[in-house]
Amino acid sequence: MNRNPSEAMPAKASPIHTLQIGNVSLSNNLILAPMAGVSDPPFRLLCREQGAGLVCMEMISAKALHYHNKKTIDLMKIEEAEHPVSLQLFGSDPDCMREVVAQIDEEPFDILDINMGCPVPKIVKGGDGSALMRNPKLAEQVIRACVSSTKKPVTVKMRSGFDREHINAVELAKIAEASGAAAVAVHGRTRDQMYSGKADWEIIRKVKESVAIPVLGNGDLDSPDAVKKMNEKTGCDGFLIGRAAQGNPWIFRWILEAFEIEKRNHYPPSFEEVAAMVLRHARMQTALRGEHLGMLQMRKHASWYVSGYPGAARMREAINVITTIEELEDLIKKIQ
């Protein structure tokens, strides 16, 4: 984990500002990206407390909601302190999407996001996620169906294209805008790249130049310097931060402080602060899921938190066998 703070950057050069998405006002344009199995209520709340202007829920299946799947319904839990919150829905059947969006419209999320970027094979095989980028006409139908069924802003998250031979984010962004979307987010990788290689920020610039709605950039944003460079290269309106926030919710604070937007405790956090956050995160997980499931979920988070510290490999080995809060507390005492 990169925990070396850069020098504060002058406010006049700041890419950080308020952002309007439809009728939703964000205090800043730093956004926690949706991550399956990661961006649950505890993690979203911690990132919000550290300064994220918007937090996005992990993606939810429209088909599962249609069949009233309990596990999927449980994913929709939102804490009051998280707001504003974006709910991300995936599906490729316009009628199903229309029905489900109307069904959940009174739920307490602020923005509805349509996933057209997930690269996971089982999602793509079902025609969902980034598979929709191969079928712009169907993508348009899905967007229009969602927009017609909600009073909330609808956004679309996409990739640069399905593969290197089919880079069509500009086409999809224009379709999204014409279909009533309030903003688009672009991850500068193709579906085939998954999360490997370097993100192509040039495609984000091209999308920004092609539409009037806000464009959010995603890919390789792991520091204030990366945010500054993406802003200079693309002119995008906001920044989605995903993997760089894993085990590091302080990244939002770091960026805000670097651009002199906020003045709080200086980044990076001390190990004592990290240890306190791990324990708080674990308690939130167990309150949400019970101790057994909560601690299983917490193992990956705790491993991310200690990444970059001396002896991290040994710490991860110990973390991956903990089953109770008490065991985690004992482990942290030994580390300190």
C-alpha positions as CSV (number, residue, x, y, z in Angstrom):
1,M,0.0,0.0,0.0
2,N,1.3,3.4,-0.9
3,R,1.3,5.4,2.3
4,N,3.8,8.1,1.5
5,P,1.9,11.5,1.5
6,S,2.7,13.9,-1.2
7,E,3.0,17.6,-0.5
8,A,-0.1,19.6,-0.3
9,M,-1.2,20.9,-3.7
10,P,-2.5,24.5,-4.1
11,A,-6.3,24.8,-4.0
12,K,-6.4,26.8,-7.2
13,A,-5.1,23.8,-9.1
14,S,-7.5,21.4,-7.3
15,P,-9.5,18.9,-9.3
16,I,-11.6,18.4,-6.2
17,H,-14.9,20.2,-6.2
18,T,-18.6,19.7,-5.5
19,L,-20.5,17.7,-8.1
20,Q,-24.2,17.6,-9.2
21,I,-25.6,14.3,-10.5
22,G,-29.2,14.9,-11.5
23,N,-30.9,16.2,-8.3
24,V,-28.2,14.9,-6.0
25,S,-25.5,17.2,-4.7
26,L,-22.1,15.8,-3.7
27,S,-19.9,17.6,-1.3
28,N,-16.9,16.5,-3.3
29,N,-16.2,14.4,-6.4
30,L,-14.3,11.5,-4.8
31,I,-16.4,8.4,-5.1
32,L,-16.0,4.9,-3.6
33,A,-16.4,2.6,-6.6
34,P,-18.7,-0.4,-6.3
35,M,-16.8,-3.6,-5.5
36,A,-18.5,-7.0,-5.2
37,G,-17.9,-8.5,-1.8
38,V,-16.1,-5.4,-0.6
39,S,-18.3,-2.2,-0.6
40,D,-20.8,-3.4,2.0
41,P,-22.3,-1.1,4.7
42,P,-19.4,-1.2,7.2
43,F,-16.8,-0.4,4.5
44,R,-18.9,2.3,2.8
45,L,-19.5,4.0,6.1
46,L,-15.8,4.1,7.0
47,C,-15.0,5.5,3.5
48,R,-17.7,8.1,3.9
49,E,-16.3,9.1,7.3
50,Q,-12.9,9.6,5.7
51,G,-14.3,12.0,3.1
52,A,-15.8,10.1,0.2
53,G,-18.4,12.4,-1.5
54,L,-20.4,9.4,-2.7
55,V,-20.3,5.7,-1.8
56,C,-21.5,2.9,-4.2
57,M,-23.0,-0.3,-3.1
58,E,-21.8,-3.7,-4.4
59,M,-23.7,-4.7,-7.5
60,I,-27.1,-6.3,-7.1
61,S,-28.8,-8.7,-9.5
62,A,-32.1,-7.4,-11.0
63,K,-33.1,-11.0,-11.7
64,A,-32.5,-12.0,-8.1
65,L,-34.6,-9.0,-6.8
66,H,-37.3,-10.1,-9.2
67,Y,-37.5,-13.5,-7.5
68,H,-37.2,-11.9,-4.1
69,N,-33.9,-13.6,-3.2
70,K,-33.3,-12.9,0.5
71,K,-29.5,-12.7,0.2
72,T,-29.8,-10.1,-2.5
73,I,-32.4,-8.1,-0.6
74,D,-30.1,-8.1,2.4
75,L,-27.4,-6.4,0.2
76,M,-29.7,-3.4,-0.1
77,K,-29.2,-2.4,3.6
78,I,-28.1,1.2,3.9
79,E,-27.1,3.1,7.1
80,E,-28.3,6.7,7.4
81,A,-24.8,8.0,7.9
82,E,-23.7,6.7,4.5
83,H,-25.7,9.1,2.3
84,P,-25.4,9.9,-0.5
85,V,-25.4,6.3,-1.7
86,S,-25.5,4.8,-5.2
87,L,-27.2,1.4,-5.7
88,Q,-25.7,-0.5,-8.6
89,L,-28.0,-2.9,-10.5
90,F,-27.0,-5.4,-13.1
91,G,-29.2,-7.1,-15.7
92,S,-29.9,-7.2,-19.4
93,D,-33.6,-7.8,-19.7
94,P,-35.2,-4.3,-20.1
95,D,-38.6,-5.5,-18.8
96,C,-37.1,-7.0,-15.7
97,M,-35.0,-3.9,-15.1
98,R,-38.0,-1.7,-15.5
99,E,-40.1,-3.7,-13.1
100,V,-37.4,-4.0,-10.5
101,V,-36.4,-0.4,-10.6
102,A,-40.0,0.6,-10.0
103,Q,-40.2,-1.9,-7.2
104,I,-37.2,-0.5,-5.3
105,D,-37.6,3.2,-6.1
106,E,-38.8,4.0,-2.6
107,E,-35.7,2.4,-1.1
108,P,-33.3,4.9,0.6
109,F,-30.6,5.0,-2.1
110,D,-29.9,8.3,-3.8
111,I,-28.6,7.3,-7.3
112,L,-29.3,4.2,-9.4
113,D,-26.2,3.0,-11.3
114,I,-26.4,0.4,-14.2
115,N,-23.5,-1.9,-14.3
116,M,-22.2,-2.3,-17.9
117,G,-18.6,-2.9,-16.8
118,C,-18.4,-6.1,-14.7
119,P,-15.8,-8.4,-16.4
120,V,-16.5,-11.5,-14.3
121,P,-17.1,-14.5,-16.6
122,K,-20.4,-15.7,-14.9
123,I,-21.9,-12.2,-15.3
124,V,-20.7,-11.8,-18.9
125,K,-22.0,-15.3,-19.8
126,G,-25.4,-14.2,-18.7
127,G,-25.3,-11.3,-21.0
128,D,-25.0,-8.8,-18.2
129,G,-22.2,-6.4,-17.0
130,S,-19.7,-5.6,-19.7
131,A,-21.4,-8.0,-22.2
132,L,-23.9,-5.1,-22.8
133,M,-21.1,-3.2,-24.4
134,R,-21.3,-5.7,-27.3
135,N,-25.0,-4.9,-27.8
136,P,-25.5,-1.1,-27.8
137,K,-29.2,-1.4,-28.9
138,L,-30.0,-3.6,-25.9
139,A,-27.9,-1.3,-23.7
140,E,-30.1,1.6,-24.8
141,Q,-33.3,-0.3,-24.0
142,V,-32.0,-1.1,-20.5
143,I,-31.0,2.5,-19.8
144,R,-34.4,3.8,-21.0
145,A,-36.3,1.2,-19.0
146,C,-34.5,2.2,-15.8
147,V,-34.8,6.0,-16.4
148,S,-38.5,5.6,-17.1
149,S,-39.1,3.8,-13.8
150,T,-37.4,6.0,-11.2
151,K,-37.4,9.6,-10.0
152,K,-33.8,9.2,-9.0
153,P,-30.8,10.0,-11.2
154,V,-29.6,7.1,-13.3
155,T,-25.9,6.6,-14.1
156,V,-24.0,4.1,-16.2
157,K,-20.7,2.5,-15.4
158,M,-18.8,1.0,-18.3
159,R,-15.4,0.0,-19.5
160,S,-13.4,1.3,-22.5
161,G,-14.8,-1.6,-24.5
162,F,-15.3,-5.3,-24.5
163,D,-11.8,-5.9,-26.0
164,R,-9.1,-4.0,-27.7
165,E,-10.8,-4.4,-31.1
166,H,-14.0,-3.0,-29.9
167,I,-13.4,0.2,-28.0
168,N,-16.8,1.8,-27.9
169,A,-17.1,3.7,-24.7
170,V,-17.8,7.0,-26.6
171,E,-20.7,5.4,-28.5
172,L,-22.1,3.9,-25.3
173,A,-21.8,7.2,-23.4
174,K,-23.7,9.1,-26.1
175,I,-26.4,6.4,-26.0
176,A,-26.5,6.8,-22.2
177,E,-26.9,10.6,-22.4
178,A,-29.6,10.4,-25.1
179,S,-31.4,7.8,-23.0
180,G,-31.6,10.0,-20.0
181,A,-28.6,9.0,-17.9
182,A,-27.4,11.7,-15.5
183,A,-23.7,10.7,-15.6
184,V,-21.4,8.0,-16.9
185,A,-18.4,6.4,-15.3
186,V,-15.6,4.9,-17.4
187,H,-13.0,2.4,-16.3
188,G,-10.1,2.8,-18.7
189,R,-9.7,-1.0,-19.3
190,T,-11.4,-3.4,-21.6
191,R,-13.3,-6.4,-20.3
192,D,-10.6,-8.7,-21.6
193,Q,-8.0,-6.8,-19.5
194,M,-10.0,-7.5,-16.3
195,Y,-7.9,-5.5,-13.8
196,S,-4.5,-6.1,-15.4
197,G,-2.2,-3.7,-17.3
198,K,-2.4,0.0,-17.2
199,A,-5.7,1.9,-17.5
200,D,-6.2,3.9,-20.7
201,W,-7.1,7.4,-19.5
202,E,-7.3,8.6,-23.1
203,I,-10.6,7.0,-23.6
204,I,-12.0,8.8,-20.6
205,R,-10.9,12.1,-22.3
206,K,-12.7,11.1,-25.5
207,V,-15.9,10.3,-23.6
208,K,-15.7,13.6,-21.7
209,E,-15.4,15.5,-25.0
210,S,-18.4,13.6,-26.5
211,V,-21.1,14.2,-23.8
212,A,-22.4,17.1,-21.7
213,I,-23.3,15.0,-18.7
214,P,-20.7,14.4,-15.9
215,V,-18.0,11.9,-16.7
216,L,-16.4,10.0,-13.9
217,G,-12.9,8.5,-14.4
218,N,-11.9,5.1,-13.0
219,G,-8.7,3.1,-13.1
220,D,-5.3,3.4,-11.4
221,L,-6.4,6.1,-9.0
222,D,-4.2,5.4,-5.9
223,S,-2.9,8.9,-4.8
224,P,-3.5,12.6,-5.0
225,D,-0.9,12.7,-7.8
226,A,-2.9,10.2,-9.9
227,V,-6.1,12.2,-9.4
228,K,-4.3,15.4,-10.5
229,K,-2.8,13.6,-13.6
230,M,-6.2,12.1,-14.6
231,N,-7.8,15.5,-14.3
232,E,-5.2,17.1,-16.4
233,K,-5.3,14.3,-19.1
234,T,-9.1,13.8,-19.2
235,G,-10.9,16.8,-17.7
236,C,-13.3,14.4,-16.1
237,D,-15.8,15.6,-13.5
238,G,-15.2,13.0,-10.8
239,F,-13.0,10.1,-9.7
240,L,-14.0,6.6,-8.8
241,I,-11.6,4.9,-6.4
242,G,-11.8,1.2,-5.9
243,R,-9.0,-1.2,-5.1
244,A,-6.8,1.6,-3.7
245,A,-9.4,2.0,-0.9
246,Q,-9.2,-1.6,0.2
247,G,-7.6,-1.6,3.6
248,N,-7.1,2.2,3.2
249,P,-10.3,4.2,3.6
250,W,-8.0,7.0,4.5
251,I,-7.2,7.5,0.8
252,F,-10.1,9.9,0.6
253,R,-8.8,12.0,3.5
254,W,-5.3,11.9,1.9
255,I,-6.6,13.3,-1.4
256,L,-8.7,16.0,0.3
257,E,-5.9,17.1,2.5
258,A,-3.4,17.1,-0.4
259,F,-5.6,19.6,-2.3
260,E,-6.2,21.6,0.9
261,I,-9.9,20.8,0.9
262,E,-9.9,19.5,4.4
263,K,-7.6,19.9,7.4
264,R,-7.7,16.9,9.7
265,N,-5.2,14.4,11.1
266,H,-2.3,14.2,8.7
267,Y,-2.0,11.2,6.3
268,P,-0.7,8.5,6.6
269,P,-2.5,7.1,9.7
270,S,-0.3,5.7,12.5
271,F,-0.3,2.0,13.1
272,E,-2.3,2.6,16.2
273,E,-5.0,4.3,14.1
274,V,-4.9,1.4,11.6
275,A,-5.3,-1.1,14.5
276,A,-8.2,0.8,15.9
277,M,-9.9,0.9,12.5
278,V,-9.4,-2.8,12.0
279,L,-11.1,-3.6,15.3
280,R,-13.9,-1.1,14.6
281,H,-14.4,-2.5,11.1
282,A,-14.5,-6.1,12.6
283,R,-17.1,-5.1,15.2
284,M,-19.3,-3.5,12.5
285,Q,-19.0,-6.7,10.4
286,T,-20.0,-8.9,13.3
287,A,-22.9,-6.7,14.1
288,L,-24.1,-7.0,10.5
289,R,-23.5,-10.7,9.9
290,G,-22.9,-12.3,13.3
291,E,-19.4,-13.2,14.6
292,H,-18.8,-16.3,12.5
293,L,-19.6,-14.8,9.1
294,G,-18.4,-11.4,10.1
295,M,-15.0,-12.6,10.9
296,L,-14.7,-14.7,7.7
297,Q,-15.6,-11.5,5.8
298,M,-13.1,-9.5,7.9
299,R,-10.1,-11.7,7.1
300,K,-9.5,-10.1,3.6
301,H,-10.1,-6.6,5.0
302,A,-7.6,-7.1,7.9
303,S,-5.1,-8.5,5.4
304,W,-5.4,-5.4,3.3
305,Y,-5.1,-3.1,6.3
306,V,-1.7,-4.5,7.2
307,S,-0.4,-4.6,3.6
308,G,2.9,-2.6,3.3
309,Y,3.9,-3.0,6.9
310,P,7.0,-5.0,8.0
311,G,6.0,-8.6,8.6
312,A,2.8,-8.3,6.6
313,A,3.1,-11.8,5.2
314,R,3.3,-13.4,8.7
315,M,0.4,-11.1,9.9
316,R,-1.8,-12.3,7.0
317,E,-1.1,-15.9,7.8
318,A,-2.3,-15.3,11.4
319,I,-5.3,-13.2,10.2
320,N,-6.5,-16.0,7.9
321,V,-7.2,-18.3,10.7
322,I,-9.0,-16.0,13.2
323,T,-12.6,-16.8,14.0
324,T,-13.5,-14.4,16.8
325,I,-13.1,-10.7,17.7
326,E,-11.2,-11.8,20.8
327,E,-8.6,-13.6,18.6
328,L,-8.3,-10.5,16.4
329,E,-7.8,-8.3,19.5
330,D,-5.1,-10.6,20.8
331,L,-3.3,-10.6,17.4
332,I,-3.3,-6.9,17.2
333,K,-1.9,-6.6,20.8
334,K,1.0,-8.9,19.8
335,I,1.7,-6.8,16.6
336,Q,1.7,-3.6,18.6
